[in-house]
Amino acid sequence: MAQSEDLSVEVREETGTNKVKKLRAAGTIPAVIYGHGGDTVSLSVPADALSRIIHRGQRIVGLTGGVTGDAFIRDVQWD
């Protein structure tokens, strides 16, 4: 089994279409963590790091920064 790669994330308080467009223009991608009876957390993730992880086929990543722990990439949406 492949070892998980660490992904630096930041918690984002602002949501909405215009805020997300600004995030993407700055080179980050919006992400959301759900699960295990905890609160939903909105994050921003560096686009290049996440793209590299997805293309390698990894599904489990270690989160550092605004949130710590492991996360399972369940769904990816492309626009």
C-alpha distances in whole Angstrom, upper triangle without the diagonal:
4,7,9,12,16,18,22,24,27,29,32,35,36,35,37,37,39,37,34,36,37,33,32,35,34,30,28,27,28,25,25,23,24,23,23,27,27,29,28,28,28,27,27,24,25,25,23,20,19,20,18,15,16,16,13,12,10,11,11,13,15,18,21,25,27,24,21,18,15,16,14,16,17,20,21,25,27,30
4,6,9,13,15,19,21,25,27,29,33,34,33,35,35,37,35,31,33,34,30,29,32,30,27,25,24,25,23,23,22,23,23,23,27,27,28,27,26,26,24,24,21,21,21,20,17,16,17,14,12,13,14,10,10,8,10,9,10,12,16,19,22,24,22,19,17,14,14,13,14,17,19,20,23,25,28
4,7,10,13,16,19,22,24,27,30,32,32,34,34,36,33,30,32,32,29,28,31,29,26,24,23,24,22,22,20,22,22,22,26,25,27,26,24,25,23,23,20,20,20,19,16,15,17,14,12,14,15,12,12,9,10,8,9,10,13,15,19,21,19,16,14,11,13,13,14,17,20,20,24,25,29
4,7,9,13,15,19,21,23,27,28,28,30,31,32,30,27,29,29,25,25,27,26,23,20,20,20,18,19,17,19,19,20,23,22,23,22,21,21,19,19,16,17,17,17,13,12,15,13,9,12,14,11,11,7,8,6,5,6,10,12,16,18,16,13,11,8,9,10,11,15,17,18,21,23,26
4,6,10,13,16,19,22,25,27,27,29,29,30,27,25,27,26,23,22,25,23,20,18,17,19,17,18,17,19,20,21,25,23,24,22,20,20,17,17,13,14,15,13,10,10,12,10,8,11,13,10,11,8,10,8,5,6,9,10,14,16,15,13,11,10,11,12,12,16,17,17,21,22,25
4,7,10,13,16,19,22,24,24,27,28,28,25,23,25,24,21,21,23,21,18,16,16,17,15,17,15,18,19,21,23,21,22,20,18,18,15,14,11,12,14,13,9,10,13,12,10,13,15,13,14,11,12,9,6,4,6,7,10,13,12,10,9,9,10,12,13,17,18,18,21,22,25
4,6,10,13,15,19,21,21,23,24,25,22,19,21,21,17,17,19,17,15,12,12,13,12,14,13,17,18,20,23,20,20,18,15,15,11,11,8,8,11,11,7,7,11,11,9,12,14,14,14,12,12,10,7,6,5,6,8,11,10,10,10,10,10,12,12,15,16,16,18,19,22
4,7,10,13,17,18,19,22,23,23,20,18,20,19,15,16,18,15,13,11,12,13,12,14,14,17,19,21,23,20,20,18,14,14,10,9,7,7,11,11,9,10,13,13,12,15,17,17,18,15,16,14,10,9,6,5,5,8,9,9,11,12,12,15,15,18,19,18,20,21,23
4,7,9,13,15,16,19,20,20,17,15,18,16,13,14,17,14,13,10,10,10,9,11,11,15,17,19,21,18,17,15,11,10,6,6,5,7,11,12,10,10,14,15,14,16,19,19,19,17,16,14,11,10,7,6,5,6,7,9,11,12,12,14,14,17,17,16,18,19,21
4,6,10,12,13,17,18,18,14,14,16,15,12,14,16,14,13,10,11,10,10,11,12,15,18,20,21,18,16,14,10,9,5,5,7,9,13,15,13,13,17,18,17,19,22,22,23,20,19,18,15,13,10,9,6,5,7,10,13,15,14,17,17,19,19,18,20,21,22
4,7,9,11,15,17,17,13,13,16,15,12,15,18,15,15,12,12,10,9,10,10,13,16,18,19,15,13,11,7,6,4,6,9,12,15,18,16,16,19,21,20,21,24,25,24,22,21,19,16,15,11,11,8,5,7,11,14,15,15,17,17,19,19,19,20,21,22
4,6,8,11,13,14,10,10,13,12,10,13,15,14,14,11,11,8,9,10,12,15,18,20,20,17,14,12,8,6,5,6,10,13,15,18,18,17,20,22,21,22,25,26,26,24,22,21,19,18,15,14,12,9,11,15,17,18,17,19,18,20,19,19,19,20,21
4,7,10,13,13,10,11,15,14,12,16,18,16,18,15,14,11,12,12,13,16,19,21,20,17,13,12,9,7,8,10,14,17,19,22,21,20,23,26,25,25,28,30,29,27,25,24,22,21,18,17,15,12,13,17,20,21,20,22,21,22,22,21,21,23,22
4,7,10,10,7,9,12,11,10,14,15,15,16,14,13,10,12,12,15,17,20,23,22,19,16,14,11,9,10,10,14,17,18,22,22,21,23,26,25,25,28,30,30,28,26,26,24,23,20,20,18,15,16,20,22,23,22,23,22,23,22,21,20,21,20
4,7,8,6,7,10,11,10,13,15,15,16,14,12,9,11,11,14,16,19,22,22,19,16,13,11,8,10,11,14,17,18,21,22,20,22,25,24,24,27,29,28,27,25,25,23,24,21,21,19,16,18,21,23,23,21,22,21,21,19,18,17,18,18
4,6,6,6,9,10,11,12,14,16,17,15,13,10,13,13,16,18,22,25,24,22,19,15,14,11,13,13,16,18,18,22,23,21,22,26,26,25,27,30,29,28,27,27,26,26,23,24,22,20,21,24,26,26,23,24,22,22,20,18,16,17,16
4,6,5,6,9,10,11,12,14,16,14,12,11,13,15,18,20,24,27,27,25,22,18,17,14,15,14,17,18,17,21,23,21,21,25,25,24,26,29,28,28,27,28,26,27,25,26,24,22,23,26,28,27,25,25,22,22,19,18,15,15,13
4,5,5,6,9,10,11,13,15,14,13,12,15,17,21,23,26,30,29,27,24,20,19,15,16,14,17,18,18,21,23,21,22,26,26,25,28,30,30,30,29,29,28,29,26,26,24,22,24,27,29,29,27,27,25,25,22,20,18,17,15
4,5,5,6,9,10,11,13,11,11,10,13,15,18,20,24,27,27,24,21,18,16,12,12,11,14,15,16,19,21,19,21,24,24,24,26,29,29,28,27,27,25,25,22,23,20,18,20,24,26,26,24,25,23,23,21,19,18,18,16
4,5,5,6,9,10,11,9,8,7,10,12,16,19,22,26,26,23,20,17,15,11,11,9,12,13,13,16,18,16,17,21,21,20,23,25,25,25,23,24,22,23,20,21,20,18,19,22,24,24,21,22,20,20,18,16,14,14,13
4,5,5,6,9,10,10,9,9,13,16,19,22,26,29,29,27,24,21,19,15,14,12,14,14,13,16,19,17,18,21,22,21,23,26,26,26,25,26,25,26,23,24,22,21,22,25,27,27,24,25,22,23,20,17,15,14,12
4,5,5,6,9,9,10,10,14,17,20,23,27,30,30,28,25,22,19,15,14,11,13,13,13,16,18,18,18,22,23,22,24,27,27,27,27,27,25,25,23,23,21,19,22,25,27,27,25,26,23,24,22,19,18,17,15
4,5,5,7,5,6,7,11,14,17,20,24,27,28,25,22,19,16,12,11,8,9,10,10,13,15,14,15,18,19,19,21,24,24,24,23,23,21,22,19,19,17,16,18,21,23,23,21,22,20,21,19,17,16,15,15
4,5,5,5,6,8,11,15,18,21,25,28,29,27,24,21,18,14,12,9,10,9,8,11,14,13,13,16,18,17,19,22,22,22,22,23,21,22,20,20,19,18,20,23,24,24,21,22,19,21,18,15,14,12,12
4,5,7,9,11,15,18,22,25,28,32,33,30,27,24,21,18,16,12,13,11,10,13,16,15,15,18,20,20,21,24,25,25,25,26,24,25,22,22,21,21,23,25,27,27,25,25,23,24,22,19,17,15,14
4,6,9,11,15,18,21,24,28,31,32,29,26,23,20,17,14,11,11,9,9,12,14,14,15,18,19,20,21,23,25,24,25,25,22,23,20,20,18,18,20,23,25,25,24,25,22,24,22,19,19,17,17
4,7,10,13,17,20,23,26,29,31,28,26,23,20,16,13,10,9,6,6,8,10,11,11,14,16,16,17,20,21,21,21,22,19,20,18,18,17,18,19,21,23,23,21,22,19,22,20,17,16,15,15
4,7,10,13,16,19,23,26,27,24,22,19,16,13,10,6,5,4,5,8,9,9,11,13,14,15,17,19,20,19,19,19,17,17,15,15,14,14,16,18,20,20,18,19,17,19,17,15,14,14,14
4,6,10,13,16,20,23,24,22,20,17,14,11,8,5,5,6,6,9,10,8,10,13,13,13,15,18,18,17,17,17,15,17,15,16,15,15,15,18,19,18,16,16,14,16,14,11,11,11,12
4,7,10,14,17,21,21,19,17,13,11,7,6,5,6,9,9,13,13,11,13,16,15,15,18,20,19,18,17,18,16,17,14,16,15,14,14,17,18,17,15,16,13,15,13,11,11,12,13
4,7,10,13,17,18,16,14,11,8,6,5,6,7,10,11,14,13,10,13,16,14,14,17,19,18,16,14,14,13,14,12,14,14,12,12,14,15,14,11,12,10,11,10,9,10,12,14
4,7,10,14,14,12,10,7,6,5,6,8,10,14,14,17,16,13,16,18,16,16,19,21,19,17,15,15,14,15,12,15,15,13,11,14,14,13,10,11,10,11,10,11,12,15,16
4,7,10,11,9,8,6,5,7,8,11,12,15,16,19,17,14,17,19,17,16,20,21,19,17,14,13,12,13,11,13,14,12,10,11,11,11,8,9,9,10,11,12,14,17,20
4,7,8,7,7,5,7,9,11,14,15,19,20,23,21,18,20,22,19,19,22,23,21,18,15,14,14,15,14,16,17,15,12,14,13,12,9,10,11,10,11,14,16,19,21
4,6,6,8,7,10,12,14,18,18,22,23,25,23,20,23,24,21,20,24,24,22,19,15,14,15,15,15,17,19,17,14,14,12,12,10,10,12,11,13,16,18,22,24
4,5,9,10,12,16,17,21,21,25,26,28,25,23,26,27,23,23,27,26,24,21,17,16,16,16,16,19,20,18,15,15,13,12,11,12,14,14,17,20,22,26,28
4,7,9,12,15,18,21,23,26,28,30,28,25,28,29,26,26,30,29,27,24,21,19,20,19,18,21,21,19,16,16,15,15,14,15,17,17,19,22,24,27,29
4,7,9,13,15,19,20,24,25,28,26,23,26,28,25,25,29,29,26,24,20,18,18,17,16,18,18,16,13,14,13,14,13,15,17,17,19,21,23,26,28
4,6,10,13,16,18,22,24,27,25,22,26,27,25,25,29,29,27,24,21,20,19,18,16,18,17,14,12,14,14,15,14,16,17,17,18,20,22,25,26
4,7,10,14,16,19,21,24,22,20,23,25,22,22,26,26,25,22,19,18,17,17,15,17,17,13,12,14,14,15,13,14,15,15,15,17,18,21,23
4,6,10,12,16,18,21,19,17,20,22,20,20,24,25,24,21,19,17,16,15,12,14,13,10,9,12,13,14,12,14,14,15,15,16,18,20,22
4,7,10,14,15,19,17,15,18,21,19,19,23,24,23,21,19,18,16,16,13,14,13,10,10,13,15,15,13,15,14,15,15,15,15,18,19
4,6,10,12,15,14,12,16,18,16,17,20,21,21,19,17,16,14,14,11,11,10,8,9,12,14,14,12,14,13,15,15,14,15,17,18
4,7,9,12,12,10,13,16,15,16,19,20,20,19,18,17,15,15,11,12,11,9,11,14,16,16,14,16,14,16,16,14,15,16,17
4,6,9,8,7,10,12,12,13,15,17,17,16,15,15,12,12,10,11,10,10,11,13,15,14,13,14,13,15,15,13,14,15,16
4,6,6,6,9,10,11,12,14,16,17,16,16,16,13,14,12,12,12,13,14,16,17,17,16,17,15,18,17,15,16,15,17
4,6,5,6,9,10,11,12,14,16,15,16,17,14,16,14,15,15,16,17,19,20,18,17,17,14,17,16,13,13,12,14
4,6,5,6,9,10,11,12,15,14,16,17,15,16,15,16,17,18,19,20,20,19,18,18,16,19,17,15,16,15,16
4,5,5,6,9,10,11,13,12,13,14,11,12,12,13,14,16,16,16,17,16,15,15,14,17,16,14,16,16,18
4,5,5,6,9,10,11,10,11,12,10,12,11,13,15,16,16,16,16,14,13,13,10,13,13,10,13,13,15
4,5,5,6,9,10,10,12,14,12,15,15,17,18,20,19,20,20,18,16,15,12,15,13,10,12,11,14
4,6,5,6,9,9,12,13,12,14,15,17,19,20,20,20,19,17,16,15,13,16,16,13,15,15,18
4,6,5,7,6,8,9,8,11,12,15,17,19,18,17,16,14,12,12,10,13,13,12,15,15,18
4,5,5,6,8,10,10,14,15,17,20,21,20,19,18,15,13,11,9,11,11,9,12,12,15
4,5,8,10,13,13,16,18,20,22,24,23,23,22,19,17,15,12,14,14,12,14,13,17
4,6,9,11,12,15,17,19,22,24,23,22,20,17,16,14,12,15,15,14,17,17,20
4,6,9,11,15,17,20,23,24,22,21,19,16,14,12,10,12,12,12,15,16,19
4,6,7,11,13,17,20,21,19,18,16,12,11,9,8,11,12,12,16,17,21
4,7,10,12,16,19,20,17,16,14,10,8,6,5,7,10,11,14,17,20
4,7,10,13,16,18,15,13,10,7,6,4,6,9,12,13,17,19,23
4,6,10,13,14,12,10,8,6,5,6,8,11,13,14,17,19,23
4,7,10,12,10,7,6,4,6,9,11,14,16,17,20,22,25
4,7,8,6,5,5,6,7,10,11,15,17,17,20,22,24
4,7,6,5,7,9,11,14,15,18,20,20,22,24,26
4,5,6,10,12,13,17,17,21,22,21,23,25,26
4,7,10,13,13,17,17,20,21,21,23,24,26
4,7,9,10,14,15,18,19,19,22,24,26
4,7,9,13,15,18,20,20,23,25,28
4,7,10,13,16,18,20,23,25,28
4,7,10,13,15,17,20,23,26
4,6,9,12,13,17,20,23
4,6,9,11,15,18,21
4,6,8,11,14,17
4,7,10,14,17
4,7,10,13
4,7,10
4,7
4
